[in-house]
């Protein structure tokens, strides 16, 4: 399962804020911003701090993406079971 933070970036644009503003407002590190950029998982504490700072809810800053179905190439890596 993957997480997308595109909603967060859109919200920052709508509020005319920069990532550095978010760091300061939510008291999060640049490392955390990097994790957000790469769609990595975050703790609920970090999500809560961001939501409190931006006066929003988690579904306004993130989206859980469904797993992608395996392609035929991916299935070939599994051993054949007979």
N, CA, C and O atoms as a DFTB+ gen file, in Angstrom:
328 C
 N C O
     1  1       0.844      -1.160       0.000
     2  2       0.000       0.000       0.000
     3  2       0.899       1.236       0.000
     4  3       1.851       1.333       0.775
     5  1       0.584       2.149      -0.862
     6  2       1.375       3.370      -0.985
     7  2       0.571       4.568      -0.478
     8  3      -0.659       4.544      -0.431
     9  1       1.303       5.606      -0.104
    10  2       0.682       6.836       0.379
    11  2       1.109       7.976      -0.521
    12  3       2.277       8.082      -0.896
    13  1       0.166       8.821      -0.862
    14  2       0.456      10.012      -1.661
    15  2       0.174      11.248      -0.813
    16  3      -0.858      11.339      -0.149
    17  1       1.108      12.195      -0.847
    18  2       0.945      13.449      -0.115
    19  2       0.704      14.610      -1.078
    20  3       0.959      15.765      -0.734
    21  1       0.219      14.313      -2.272
    22  2      -0.064      15.376      -3.243
    23  2      -1.074      16.376      -2.695
    24  3      -0.993      17.570      -2.983
    25  1      -2.015      15.891      -1.913
    26  2      -3.009      16.788      -1.314
    27  2      -2.345      17.798      -0.377
    28  3      -2.768      18.952      -0.304
    29  1      -1.316      17.367       0.331
    30  2      -0.583      18.277       1.213
    31  2       0.073      19.381       0.404
    32  3      -0.024      20.554       0.763
    33  1       0.745      19.016      -0.690
    34  2       1.443      20.020      -1.504
    35  2       0.435      21.005      -2.100
    36  3       0.711      22.201      -2.189
    37  1      -0.727      20.504      -2.505
    38  2      -1.763      21.401      -3.042
    39  2      -2.273      22.340      -1.955
    40  3      -2.480      23.528      -2.203
    41  1      -2.472      21.809      -0.754
    42  2      -2.938      22.631       0.365
    43  2      -1.933      23.729       0.694
    44  3      -2.317      24.868       0.959
    45  1      -0.643      23.386       0.678
    46  2       0.384      24.401       0.927
    47  2       0.317      25.506      -0.125
    48  3       0.430      26.688       0.202
    49  1       0.135      25.122      -1.379
    50  2       0.019      26.120      -2.454
    51  2      -1.206      26.997      -2.220
    52  3      -1.133      28.221      -2.337
    53  1      -2.335      26.368      -1.887
    54  2      -3.573      27.113      -1.652
    55  2      -3.430      28.106      -0.495
    56  3      -4.031      29.180      -0.519
    57  1      -2.635      27.744       0.514
    58  2      -2.432      28.605       1.675
    59  2      -1.219      29.527       1.498
    60  3      -0.854      30.271       2.409
    61  1      -0.601      29.465       0.310
    62  2       0.574      30.283       0.001
    63  2       1.705      30.058       1.015
    64  3       2.317      31.004       1.510
    65  1       1.961      28.780       1.306
    66  2       3.014      28.391       2.238
    67  2       4.082      27.587       1.520
    68  3       3.822      26.946       0.501
    69  1       5.282      27.630       2.065
    70  2       6.398      26.841       1.543
    71  2       6.629      25.659       2.474
    72  3       6.118      25.625       3.593
    73  1       7.398      24.700       2.003
    74  2       7.733      23.541       2.823
    75  2       8.477      23.969       4.084
    76  3       8.297      23.379       5.149
    77  1       9.306      24.989       3.959
    78  2      10.031      25.486       5.138
    79  2       9.063      26.092       6.158
    80  3       9.299      26.007       7.363
    81  1       7.976      26.704       5.678
    82  2       6.949      27.221       6.588
    83  2       6.304      26.063       7.342
    84  3       6.076      26.150       8.549
    85  1       6.013      24.986       6.629
    86  2       5.422      23.802       7.252
    87  2       6.353      23.224       8.309
    88  3       5.907      22.856       9.396
    89  1       7.642      23.141       7.997
    90  2       8.625      22.645       8.966
    91  2       8.521      23.427      10.273
    92  3       8.463      22.844      11.355
    93  1       8.500      24.742      10.157
    94  2       8.467      25.611      11.331
    95  2       7.123      25.507      12.058
    96  3       7.087      25.352      13.278
    97  1       6.040      25.591      11.324
    98  2       4.698      25.589      11.921
    99  2       4.372      24.276      12.635
   100  3       3.773      24.283      13.711
   101  1       4.766      23.157      12.040
   102  2       4.446      21.835      12.596
   103  2       5.568      21.271      13.458
   104  3       5.444      20.186      14.026
   105  1       6.668      22.022      13.551
   106  2       7.838      21.573      14.304
   107  2       8.305      20.186      13.843
   108  3       8.479      19.262      14.638
   109  1       8.502      20.084      12.514
   110  2       9.013      18.846      11.922
   111  2      10.345      19.140      11.243
   112  3      10.656      20.290      10.932
   113  1      11.113      18.103      11.021
   114  2      12.456      18.269      10.461
   115  2      12.451      18.254       8.930
   116  3      11.473      17.876       8.285
   117  1      13.571      18.676       8.393
   118  2      13.755      18.603       6.939
   119  2      13.737      17.141       6.490
   120  3      13.282      16.832       5.389
   121  1      14.227      16.255       7.334
   122  2      14.201      14.817       7.043
   123  2      12.758      14.336       6.853
   124  3      12.478      13.526       5.970
   125  1      11.851      14.842       7.686
   126  2      10.439      14.475       7.563
   127  2       9.853      14.997       6.258
   128  3       9.075      14.304       5.602
   129  1      10.224      16.209       5.881
   130  2       9.776      16.765       4.598
   131  2      10.274      15.870       3.464
   132  3       9.546      15.621       2.504
   133  1      11.490      15.397       3.570
   134  2      12.045      14.494       2.562
   135  2      11.238      13.196       2.491
   136  3      10.981      12.681       1.403
   137  1      10.838      12.670       3.654
   138  2      10.009      11.461       3.672
   139  2       8.677      11.727       2.991
   140  3       8.170      10.876       2.260
   141  1       8.109      12.905       3.227
   142  2       6.862      13.281       2.562
   143  2       7.050      13.349       1.052
   144  3       6.207      12.872       0.293
   145  1       8.156      13.942       0.621
   146  2       8.449      14.061      -0.816
   147  2       8.502      12.701      -1.499
   148  3       8.119      12.566      -2.661
   149  1       8.976      11.703      -0.776
   150  2       9.146      10.373      -1.355
   151  2       7.970       9.441      -1.072
   152  3       8.007       8.267      -1.441
   153  1       6.923       9.955      -0.417
   154  2       5.749       9.132      -0.145
   155  2       5.978       8.050       0.886
   156  3       5.303       7.021       0.871
   157  1       6.932       8.274       1.787
   158  2       7.208       7.289       2.831
   159  2       6.169       7.384       3.948
   160  3       5.484       8.397       4.090
   161  1       6.067       6.328       4.728
   162  2       5.138       6.314       5.850
   163  2       5.641       7.224       6.963
   164  3       6.845       7.359       7.180
   165  1       4.690       7.848       7.668
   166  2       5.002       8.710       8.797
   167  2       4.205       8.243      10.004
   168  3       3.212       7.528       9.869
   169  1       4.648       8.652      11.177
   170  2       3.905       8.296      12.384
   171  2       2.653       9.161      12.478
   172  3       2.554      10.220      11.858
   173  1       1.716       8.686      13.260
   174  2       0.498       9.471      13.468
   175  2       0.813      10.768      14.210
   176  3       0.094      11.755      14.052
   177  1       1.858      10.783      15.001
   178  2       2.266      12.009      15.687
   179  2       2.631      13.094      14.671
   180  3       2.225      14.247      14.817
   181  1       3.386      12.728      13.658
   182  2       3.782      13.696      12.624
   183  2       2.560      14.157      11.839
   184  3       2.394      15.351      11.589
   185  1       1.708      13.219      11.451
   186  2       0.487      13.568      10.718
   187  2      -0.366      14.522      11.563
   188  3      -0.916      15.494      11.046
   189  1      -0.468      14.237      12.861
   190  2      -1.249      15.092      13.764
   191  2      -0.677      16.496      13.837
   192  3      -1.422      17.475      13.791
   193  1       0.639      16.601      13.951
   194  2       1.270      17.925      14.032
   195  2       1.029      18.736      12.768
   196  3       0.766      19.937      12.827
   197  1       1.121      18.066      11.626
   198  2       0.873      18.758      10.350
   199  2      -0.578      19.231      10.284
   200  3      -0.852      20.366       9.893
   201  1      -1.500      18.357      10.666
   202  2      -2.923      18.708      10.620
   203  2      -3.247      19.856      11.576
   204  3      -3.999      20.764      11.222
   205  1      -2.691      19.821      12.769
   206  2      -2.922      20.911      13.714
   207  2      -2.355      22.225      13.193
   208  3      -2.990      23.272      13.324
   209  1      -1.174      22.175      12.608
   210  2      -0.542      23.382      12.083
   211  2      -1.327      23.981      10.924
   212  3      -1.403      25.201      10.784
   213  1      -1.909      23.123      10.097
   214  2      -2.628      23.593       8.905
   215  2      -4.143      23.653       9.106
   216  3      -4.883      24.028       8.197
   217  1      -4.597      23.276      10.312
   218  2      -6.020      23.273      10.631
   219  2      -6.805      22.445       9.597
   220  3      -7.729      22.935       8.948
   221  1      -6.402      21.182       9.472
   222  2      -7.021      20.290       8.500
   223  2      -7.116      18.884       9.079
   224  3      -6.706      18.641      10.214
   225  1      -7.652      17.977       8.302
   226  2      -7.755      16.575       8.710
   227  2      -6.799      15.731       7.865
   228  3      -6.366      16.174       6.802
   229  1      -6.467      14.528       8.323
   230  2      -5.523      13.694       7.567
   231  2      -5.934      13.433       6.122
   232  3      -5.077      13.385       5.239
   233  1      -7.229      13.263       5.865
   234  2      -7.645      12.989       4.487
   235  2      -7.476      14.210       3.578
   236  3      -7.572      14.088       2.357
   237  1      -7.228      15.374       4.159
   238  2      -6.976      16.565       3.357
   239  2      -5.506      16.699       2.951
   240  3      -5.165      17.522       2.101
   241  1      -4.635      15.885       3.564
   242  2      -3.207      15.990       3.242
   243  2      -2.611      14.714       2.658
   244  3      -1.499      14.729       2.131
   245  1      -3.348      13.614       2.753
   246  2      -2.795      12.354       2.268
   247  2      -3.873      11.481       1.662
   248  3      -5.063      11.638       1.935
   249  1      -3.422      10.556       0.833
   250  2      -4.318       9.607       0.192
   251  2      -3.634       8.254       0.180
   252  3      -2.456       8.149      -0.161
   253  1      -4.368       7.226       0.550
   254  2      -3.822       5.867       0.518
   255  2      -4.170       5.282      -0.841
   256  3      -5.336       5.205      -1.225
   257  1      -3.136       4.873      -1.555
   258  2      -3.305       4.335      -2.898
   259  2      -3.363       2.812      -2.842
   260  3      -2.609       2.193      -2.091
   261  1      -4.242       2.207      -3.620
   262  2      -4.319       0.738      -3.626
   263  2      -3.057       0.131      -4.225
   264  3      -2.358       0.753      -5.026
   265  1      -2.789      -1.097      -3.813
   266  2      -1.657      -1.820      -4.388
   267  2      -1.884      -2.022      -5.879
   268  3      -3.013      -2.221      -6.327
   269  1      -0.809      -1.970      -6.628
   270  2      -0.880      -2.215      -8.067
   271  2      -0.907      -3.715      -8.315
   272  3      -0.144      -4.452      -7.689
   273  1      -1.764      -4.184      -9.210
   274  2      -1.753      -5.618      -9.523
   275  2      -0.426      -6.008     -10.163
   276  3       0.200      -5.211     -10.863
   277  1      -0.016      -7.223      -9.916
   278  2       1.242      -7.686     -10.480
   279  2       1.120      -7.838     -11.987
   280  3       0.116      -8.323     -12.507
   281  1       2.168      -7.412     -12.668
   282  2       2.192      -7.593     -14.118
   283  2       2.669      -9.011     -14.426
   284  3       3.126      -9.723     -13.532
   285  1       2.564      -9.411     -15.668
   286  2       3.005     -10.748     -16.080
   287  2       4.501     -10.923     -15.817
   288  3       4.943     -12.024     -15.487
   289  1       5.284      -9.848     -15.960
   290  2       6.726      -9.929     -15.709
   291  2       7.006     -10.214     -14.243
   292  3       7.904     -10.995     -13.927
   293  1       6.244      -9.586     -13.333
   294  2       6.445      -9.805     -11.906
   295  2       6.107     -11.235     -11.516
   296  3       6.762     -11.815     -10.650
   297  1       5.102     -11.802     -12.141
   298  2       4.676     -13.156     -11.812
   299  2       5.710     -14.191     -12.229
   300  3       5.767     -15.283     -11.664
   301  1       6.525     -13.846     -13.217
   302  2       7.519     -14.807     -13.691
   303  2       8.628     -15.034     -12.670
   304  3       9.367     -16.014     -12.765
   305  1       8.751     -14.128     -11.686
   306  2       9.774     -14.289     -10.656
   307  2       9.407     -15.366      -9.634
   308  3      10.265     -15.862      -8.904
   309  1       8.122     -15.721      -9.592
   310  2       7.682     -16.730      -8.628
   311  2       7.917     -18.114      -9.213
   312  3       7.746     -18.323     -10.414
   313  1       8.309     -19.060      -8.365
   314  2       8.523     -20.417      -8.864
   315  2       7.203     -21.070      -9.257
   316  3       6.157     -20.795      -8.669
   317  1       7.270     -21.914     -10.231
   318  2       6.083     -22.640     -10.672
   319  2       5.758     -23.720      -9.644
   320  3       6.638     -24.462      -9.208
   321  1       4.520     -23.797      -9.274
   322  2       4.075     -24.796      -8.313
   323  2       3.251     -25.823      -9.083
   324  3       2.308     -25.466      -9.789
   325  1       3.608     -27.104      -8.944
   326  2       2.895     -28.165      -9.668
   327  2       2.363     -29.186      -8.735
   328  3       1.735     -30.151      -9.168
